[in-house]
């Protein structure tokens, strides 16, 4: 399933989204969150077995411990005043599948446009023509972080990096235990040392002169690779700073968890789960990389070594490691629902360097 269906889905969707096909279908690319959402809804309306939209609300009324006593009833709004939603489309067997593919975009908000284009291409060109096995189910999760996608931010409405936030399932911990889990991850000493440089409270004419000197000092003290890892792995000490992982589970995870648990309530026979989470940023422009440590050899065989990165010694090295993204959250969810099911996850990264 992993090396056949996923390879076909990804290869065809990636090629078609970057190379315009000879068709009259509208472009899968968008210049705004609203346009991307409209494109996704149009593409899935006639092809998906099931679609839904999960509306986000102000974070103080939708986070753990506050859901029972909301302070307001207003929806969370985007840059143009639009209501923000996480959209979901499901294909294949929705009654009792044995094999499940979950494909997500927009965990990092503004990075969602590439994943959106892939999902629209899947919906319009790949899934209608590729015959799923009777027991297969494909779930497309569009714009997991719609606030970030609308406002051109990586972070969500609480300045939380959702790719560092999914540490546990809702309901498994009390509010105090949840906070303790996030605090336990801690903030690296190298990040604390570089905090004034990464997250200045103001900008003066001297900052541009001193920035490189301070950064150079940090590199000399901690080493470049260690400093890079400490900077991006996630931190809990500075809520207004970069890569803040949060102190509680954010509402995007609550919404998805609630929907998935209800939708899959009768699924008793799932034996395999694959999660593909799409991001952009690292690497040459439009070059896609699959990031995973657990089955590096399988991915290399399917896609070639130049498209696969890992943290294994002697292999094509990944840029950094982090925990708390949607794939790891989905792993916890899958193991909770189907303890014996095989699980595979990978992150797909499209380069944006010119």
N, C-alpha and C positions, 0 to 999 in steps of 0.2 A: 504493500500500500504506500509506504513512504517513498520508496525509490521509483515507483511507477506513477501513481496519481499526482503526488506532489511535484515531481519533476515535470510532468506534462503541464500541470496548471501554471507553475512558475515560469517555465521556459516560454510557453506560448503567450502568457499574459505580459511578461516583461518585453518580449520582442514586439508585440502588437502595440503596447502603450508608448514605446519609444520610436517605432517605425510606423508611420501612418499607413494603415491598410487601404487597399483599393475598395473602399466602401463609402456609402453616403451617410454612414452613422456619424453623429456629432463627435467632436474631439473629446476624449476622456479627460483632458486637462482642464483645469479651472484656475481662475485668478482670485477667487474669494471662497470663503467657507460656504456661503449661501449657494454659489454656483456649483461647487463640488457636491453639496448635499442634493441639490436639484438634479444634477447629472446622475448621482447614485440612485436616487428614487426613480427617475425615469428608466434607467437601465434595468433595475430589478423588478419594476412593477409588473412587467409582462413575462418574466422568466422565473422568478423565485416562487417557491411553494408558500412561503410565509414572509411577511415583512412587519416591522414595528419601529417605532421611534421612542426612545427613552428621554424624557425631558429633564434637564438639569434645573435645579433651583438654587437660590442663594445658599451658600455653603453652611451657614449657621443653622439652617433648618433641615439640612439633609445629611449631616454628619453624625457619627456614632455618639449616642448619648443625648442628642438633641432632637431626634426625629419625633419623639413623643410629645415634645413641647416646642413647636415652631414659634419663632419670633416674628415671622412674616410669611406671606403666601405668594410672593411674587416670583416669577420665573427668572432664571439667569439669562441675561441679554448679551448679544454680540455687539460688534462694533457699529453695525447699522441698525441696532435696536431689535434685531431678530431674536426669537426664542431659540435657545441652543438645545440640540438633541444629539444623542448617540443613536445612529440608525443601524438596524440589523436586518439582514436578509438571509434566508435559509433555503438550501437546495437539497434535493434527494429525499431520503427516508427521514421523516420527522416523527414517526410513530414509535419505532424501536430499533434504531440503527446499531450496528456493531462497530463501525469505523467512522471516526469523526475528524474532520479537518476544520480548525478554527483559524481564520485569517483576519488580522486586525491592522488598522491604520490609525494614525493621528494620536498615539499615546503622547508624543511630544508636540502636540498642537500643530504649529506651523510646518512641521515635517510631514503632515498628513497628505499633502497633495500628490506625492509619488504613489503612496499606498492607495489613495483614492482612485488614481488613474488605473492602477493595476486591478483593483476590485471592479471598476466599471468595465474594463476590458474582459475580465473574467465573466461578468454578468452578461455582456452583450455578445461576446464572440466565442469564449471557451466553454463555459458550462452548458450553453444550449446545444453545442455540437459534440461535446465530449460526453459520452454515455456513462453516467455513474453506475457503479454496481448497485444491485437492489438494496444492499445493507449500508450504503455510504451516505453520510450527511456532511454538507459543507455549510459552515456559518461564516458570513462576512460581517465583521464589526467595523462600521465606518465612523471615523472621527471619535475615538475613545475620549479625547480631550477637546471638545468643541470650543470651549472658551479660548484655549491657546491657539487653535486653528483660526478662529474668527479674529482675534486680536493680534495675530502674528507673534505669538509667544511660544516658547517651549513648555513653560510652566502652566499650571491650571489657575483657577480663580483665587486660590489661596497661596499662590507662589510656590506650590509644591510640584516637584518633579515626579510625575506619576510613574516613571520608569524606576523609581527608587522607593515607591510607597506601598506596593502590594505585598507586605510582609506576612499577613495572616488573613484568614477567612473571617467574615463578619460572624459574630455570635460565639466564636471560639474563646474569646477573651473578654474580661470586663474592661471598662474604660481605663481603669488604673493599670491593668495588666498590659493593655494595648500600648499605653504611653510608655511603660517600662520597656516593652519590646523595641520601640523606636529609639529610646534613649540608650539602650544597651548597645546598639550598633555604633553609637558614638560619633565623634568628629575627629578625624586624624589631626595629629599635631602639626603636620605640614600645612593643612588647610587653615588651622587657627593662626599660624604664623603669616600666611599669605592673605588672610581675611581683609585687612585694610586695603590691600592692593586690588583684590578681586571685587570687593563690595564697598567702594568708597562712599562716605556719607555726603560728599560734595566734591566738586571739581574746581581746581584752581589752576593758574597758569604754571605752577610748579609741578603739578601731577604728571604731566606728559614728560617732564624732564627726569623725574625720580622713579617713574614706573619701571623702566627697564633696569635701573640699578637695583631696585628692590626685588624684582623678579630674578635677576642674575644672582643676587645674594641667596635667594631661596633655592635656586638650582644648585648652587655650590654647596649649600648646607645639606640638602636632602637628596640630591641627585635628580636628574630630569625625569626618569621613568617613575620613581617613587613620588615625585611631586605631582606629576600628571595623574597618577592613580589616586592619590589623596584628594586632588582637586575635584575629580569627576565622579568618584564612587558613591557620593551621597553624604550629607552631613545633617545634624540635628540641632546644632547650637545657634545657628543664625537664620531665623525665619525669613528675613528679608534678603538673604544671600543666595548666591548661585548654588544649584544642585541641592536645595533643601528637600529632604525626604519626607518631611511632615512629622507630626507627633501623634497622628491617628490616621486610620484608613480614610481615604477621600471618597467623595460621593460617586465618582465614576465607577469605582470598584463595588460600592454598595448596589448601585443600579444594575450593573451587569450581573452580579452575583444573584440578586433577587430575581431578575428575569430568567437567568439560566436555570436556577434551581426549580422554578415553576415550569418552564418550558420542557425540561428534560425529566420531569417527575416520574414518568412511566418508562423511562429508558432503563432497562434492566440488563441488556446484553452487550453493552459497549466493551470491546476488548482492545481497541487501539485508538489513541488520540494523538493528533499532530497539531502543533500550534506554530504559525508563522506570523511574526510581528514585524512590520515594515517601518524603517526609519530612513533618514537622509542625513548627510553631513560628511562622514569620513570617506576619504579616498578621492580618486580622480572623478571628474564630472561624468555622471551617468553610468559609472562603473558600479556594478552590484556585487556585494560580498555577502556571503552567508557565514554567520558567526556562531560557532558552537564547539564545545570541547568533547562532548560525549560520544559522538559518532562522526568524527572528523574524516576518517577513512572512507566511509560511505558517501559523504558529500563530495570529497575529492574525486572519487570514481565517477560520480554523476555529473559534476560540473567543472572539474579541473582544479588544480591547486591555486591558480591565480584568483579564483572566485570564492575561496574558502579561507577563513582565518580562525585561529584557535589560540589558546594559551599553552598548548603542549610544547615542550622544549624541542627545538630543531624544526618546527613547522612554521607556517606563515603566521606570525605572531599577531594576536589581537591587540588593539590599542589600549584597552583597559578592561577591568571586570567590575560588575555591579550586581546588586541583588534587589529584588522588589519590583520587577517589571511585570507586565501582563502575562508573559509566558510562565514565569515562576508562580504567579498567582493561579494561573490555569492548571498548573501541575498539582498544586495543593487541592484545587477544586476537583480535578479528575480523580485523584487518589482518595478523596473523601467520598465521592460518589461510587467509584468503581475501583476498589483497592487492587484488583488483580489486572487491571488494564495496562497494556504497554503504553508508554508516553514518550513522545519526542517533541522537542521544541527547538526553534532556531530563530535568530534575529536576522533580518535581511536589511542591509544598509546600502543605499545608493549614494555615491560620492557627489559632492557639490563643489569641490575645488575647481577653479578655472584651469 
